[in-house]
Amino acid sequence: MEEKGLVITRMKFGLTCSLVTLANDRYSLWKLGITHVLNAAHGKIHCQGSHDFYGSTVDYYGVPADDSPSFDLSRYFSPSADYIQNALNTTGARVFVHCAVGVSRSASLVLAYLMIHQHYTLLEAINKVKERRWIFPNRGFLKQLCALDVKLRKTSQVHFTE
């Protein structure tokens, strides 16, 4: 879907991904039916979203992530995945996940969600998202996602053999 020159990707499970410009347009979010916003670039030097900006119409969750290979995004994988899942458990919910450009931080958090709650492997999650949009998580985030993939596979193997 194209709107105001932006590529807006609606993915399965009620997720929508794009870049920060759409996040700052409350009217467009309303038109898209967005009920929850996960900002993967929250903070003064990143994107200026907040509970105050969206008011009571949109639930907001901010992750103060730098798009740097040395940034530990993995500490936000589970809380962000849980936020998305809890939102999607609400009837009629639509979740918008964004960062500044929409290809690294937000994509990494969506991949983590698919791995944690939809039980995709990392490769399956990447392929699923790439069916709808181009993504390019930085090498540090990819390493952290690989570690999550290994951890989740070990956990599922333990449960399978018990």
Contacts in CASP RR format, 6 or more apart in sequence:
PFRMAT RR
TARGET T0000
AUTHOR 0000-0000-0000
METHOD contacts of the structure
MODEL  1
MEEKGLVITRMKFGLTCSLVTLANDRYSLWKLGITHVLNAAHGKIHCQGS
HDFYGSTVDYYGVPADDSPSFDLSRYFSPSADYIQNALNTTGARVFVHCA
VGVSRSASLVLAYLMIHQHYTLLEAINKVKERRWIFPNRGFLKQLCALDV
KLRKTSQVHFTE
1 7 0 8 1.000
1 8 0 8 1.000
1 9 0 8 1.000
1 10 0 8 1.000
2 8 0 8 1.000
3 22 0 8 1.000
3 28 0 8 1.000
4 21 0 8 1.000
4 22 0 8 1.000
4 25 0 8 1.000
4 28 0 8 1.000
6 18 0 8 1.000
6 19 0 8 1.000
6 21 0 8 1.000
6 22 0 8 1.000
7 18 0 8 1.000
7 133 0 8 1.000
8 16 0 8 1.000
8 17 0 8 1.000
8 18 0 8 1.000
8 22 0 8 1.000
8 32 0 8 1.000
9 16 0 8 1.000
9 17 0 8 1.000
9 18 0 8 1.000
9 132 0 8 1.000
9 133 0 8 1.000
10 16 0 8 1.000
10 132 0 8 1.000
11 17 0 8 1.000
11 110 0 8 1.000
11 128 0 8 1.000
11 129 0 8 1.000
11 132 0 8 1.000
11 133 0 8 1.000
12 128 0 8 1.000
13 88 0 8 1.000
13 118 0 8 1.000
14 88 0 8 1.000
14 93 0 8 1.000
14 94 0 8 1.000
14 95 0 8 1.000
15 84 0 8 1.000
15 88 0 8 1.000
15 94 0 8 1.000
15 95 0 8 1.000
15 96 0 8 1.000
15 97 0 8 1.000
15 110 0 8 1.000
15 113 0 8 1.000
16 32 0 8 1.000
16 34 0 8 1.000
16 94 0 8 1.000
16 95 0 8 1.000
16 96 0 8 1.000
16 97 0 8 1.000
17 96 0 8 1.000
17 97 0 8 1.000
17 98 0 8 1.000
17 102 0 8 1.000
17 106 0 8 1.000
17 107 0 8 1.000
17 110 0 8 1.000
17 133 0 8 1.000
18 96 0 8 1.000
18 98 0 8 1.000
18 102 0 8 1.000
19 98 0 8 1.000
19 99 0 8 1.000
19 100 0 8 1.000
19 101 0 8 1.000
19 102 0 8 1.000
20 41 0 8 1.000
20 47 0 8 1.000
20 98 0 8 1.000
20 99 0 8 1.000
20 100 0 8 1.000
20 101 0 8 1.000
20 102 0 8 1.000
22 28 0 8 1.000
22 29 0 8 1.000
22 96 0 8 1.000
22 98 0 8 1.000
23 29 0 8 1.000
23 37 0 8 1.000
23 39 0 8 1.000
23 47 0 8 1.000
23 49 0 8 1.000
23 96 0 8 1.000
23 98 0 8 1.000
24 47 0 8 1.000
24 48 0 8 1.000
24 49 0 8 1.000
26 53 0 8 1.000
26 54 0 8 1.000
26 57 0 8 1.000
26 58 0 8 1.000
29 37 0 8 1.000
29 58 0 8 1.000
29 96 0 8 1.000
30 57 0 8 1.000
32 94 0 8 1.000
32 96 0 8 1.000
33 94 0 8 1.000
34 58 0 8 1.000
34 94 0 8 1.000
34 95 0 8 1.000
34 96 0 8 1.000
35 58 0 8 1.000
35 59 0 8 1.000
35 87 0 8 1.000
35 90 0 8 1.000
35 92 0 8 1.000
35 93 0 8 1.000
35 94 0 8 1.000
35 95 0 8 1.000
36 58 0 8 1.000
36 59 0 8 1.000
36 60 0 8 1.000
36 61 0 8 1.000
36 83 0 8 1.000
36 84 0 8 1.000
36 87 0 8 1.000
36 93 0 8 1.000
36 94 0 8 1.000
36 95 0 8 1.000
36 96 0 8 1.000
37 49 0 8 1.000
37 54 0 8 1.000
37 58 0 8 1.000
37 59 0 8 1.000
37 60 0 8 1.000
37 61 0 8 1.000
37 95 0 8 1.000
37 96 0 8 1.000
37 97 0 8 1.000
37 98 0 8 1.000
38 61 0 8 1.000
38 62 0 8 1.000
38 63 0 8 1.000
38 80 0 8 1.000
38 83 0 8 1.000
38 84 0 8 1.000
38 95 0 8 1.000
38 96 0 8 1.000
38 97 0 8 1.000
38 98 0 8 1.000
38 106 0 8 1.000
38 109 0 8 1.000
39 46 0 8 1.000
39 47 0 8 1.000
39 49 0 8 1.000
39 60 0 8 1.000
39 61 0 8 1.000
39 62 0 8 1.000
39 63 0 8 1.000
39 98 0 8 1.000
39 99 0 8 1.000
40 62 0 8 1.000
40 63 0 8 1.000
40 65 0 8 1.000
40 76 0 8 1.000
40 80 0 8 1.000
40 97 0 8 1.000
40 98 0 8 1.000
40 99 0 8 1.000
40 105 0 8 1.000
40 106 0 8 1.000
40 108 0 8 1.000
40 109 0 8 1.000
41 47 0 8 1.000
41 63 0 8 1.000
41 64 0 8 1.000
41 65 0 8 1.000
41 67 0 8 1.000
41 98 0 8 1.000
41 99 0 8 1.000
41 100 0 8 1.000
41 105 0 8 1.000
41 106 0 8 1.000
42 49 0 8 1.000
42 50 0 8 1.000
42 62 0 8 1.000
42 63 0 8 1.000
42 64 0 8 1.000
42 65 0 8 1.000
43 49 0 8 1.000
43 62 0 8 1.000
43 64 0 8 1.000
46 64 0 8 1.000
46 65 0 8 1.000
46 66 0 8 1.000
46 99 0 8 1.000
46 100 0 8 1.000
47 98 0 8 1.000
47 99 0 8 1.000
47 100 0 8 1.000
49 60 0 8 1.000
49 62 0 8 1.000
50 60 0 8 1.000
51 60 0 8 1.000
53 60 0 8 1.000
54 60 0 8 1.000
59 87 0 8 1.000
61 80 0 8 1.000
61 83 0 8 1.000
63 73 0 8 1.000
63 76 0 8 1.000
63 80 0 8 1.000
63 105 0 8 1.000
63 109 0 8 1.000
65 71 0 8 1.000
65 73 0 8 1.000
65 76 0 8 1.000
65 99 0 8 1.000
65 105 0 8 1.000
67 99 0 8 1.000
67 100 0 8 1.000
67 101 0 8 1.000
67 104 0 8 1.000
67 105 0 8 1.000
67 138 0 8 1.000
68 138 0 8 1.000
69 138 0 8 1.000
69 139 0 8 1.000
69 140 0 8 1.000
69 141 0 8 1.000
69 143 0 8 1.000
70 140 0 8 1.000
71 140 0 8 1.000
71 141 0 8 1.000
72 144 0 8 1.000
73 105 0 8 1.000
73 108 0 8 1.000
73 109 0 8 1.000
73 141 0 8 1.000
73 144 0 8 1.000
74 144 0 8 1.000
74 147 0 8 1.000
74 148 0 8 1.000
76 109 0 8 1.000
77 109 0 8 1.000
77 112 0 8 1.000
77 116 0 8 1.000
77 144 0 8 1.000
77 148 0 8 1.000
78 112 0 8 1.000
78 116 0 8 1.000
80 109 0 8 1.000
80 112 0 8 1.000
80 113 0 8 1.000
81 109 0 8 1.000
81 112 0 8 1.000
81 113 0 8 1.000
81 115 0 8 1.000
81 116 0 8 1.000
81 117 0 8 1.000
84 95 0 8 1.000
84 97 0 8 1.000
84 109 0 8 1.000
84 110 0 8 1.000
84 113 0 8 1.000
84 117 0 8 1.000
85 113 0 8 1.000
85 117 0 8 1.000
87 93 0 8 1.000
87 95 0 8 1.000
88 95 0 8 1.000
97 106 0 8 1.000
97 109 0 8 1.000
97 110 0 8 1.000
98 106 0 8 1.000
99 105 0 8 1.000
99 106 0 8 1.000
102 135 0 8 1.000
103 134 0 8 1.000
103 135 0 8 1.000
103 136 0 8 1.000
103 137 0 8 1.000
104 135 0 8 1.000
104 136 0 8 1.000
104 137 0 8 1.000
104 138 0 8 1.000
104 141 0 8 1.000
105 141 0 8 1.000
107 129 0 8 1.000
107 133 0 8 1.000
107 135 0 8 1.000
107 136 0 8 1.000
107 137 0 8 1.000
108 137 0 8 1.000
108 141 0 8 1.000
108 144 0 8 1.000
108 145 0 8 1.000
110 125 0 8 1.000
110 129 0 8 1.000
111 122 0 8 1.000
111 125 0 8 1.000
111 126 0 8 1.000
111 129 0 8 1.000
111 135 0 8 1.000
111 137 0 8 1.000
111 145 0 8 1.000
112 145 0 8 1.000
112 148 0 8 1.000
114 120 0 8 1.000
114 124 0 8 1.000
114 125 0 8 1.000
114 128 0 8 1.000
114 129 0 8 1.000
115 121 0 8 1.000
115 122 0 8 1.000
115 125 0 8 1.000
115 145 0 8 1.000
115 148 0 8 1.000
115 149 0 8 1.000
115 152 0 8 1.000
116 148 0 8 1.000
116 152 0 8 1.000
118 125 0 8 1.000
119 152 0 8 1.000
119 156 0 8 1.000
120 128 0 8 1.000
121 149 0 8 1.000
121 153 0 8 1.000
122 145 0 8 1.000
122 146 0 8 1.000
122 148 0 8 1.000
122 149 0 8 1.000
126 135 0 8 1.000
129 135 0 8 1.000
137 145 0 8 1.000
END
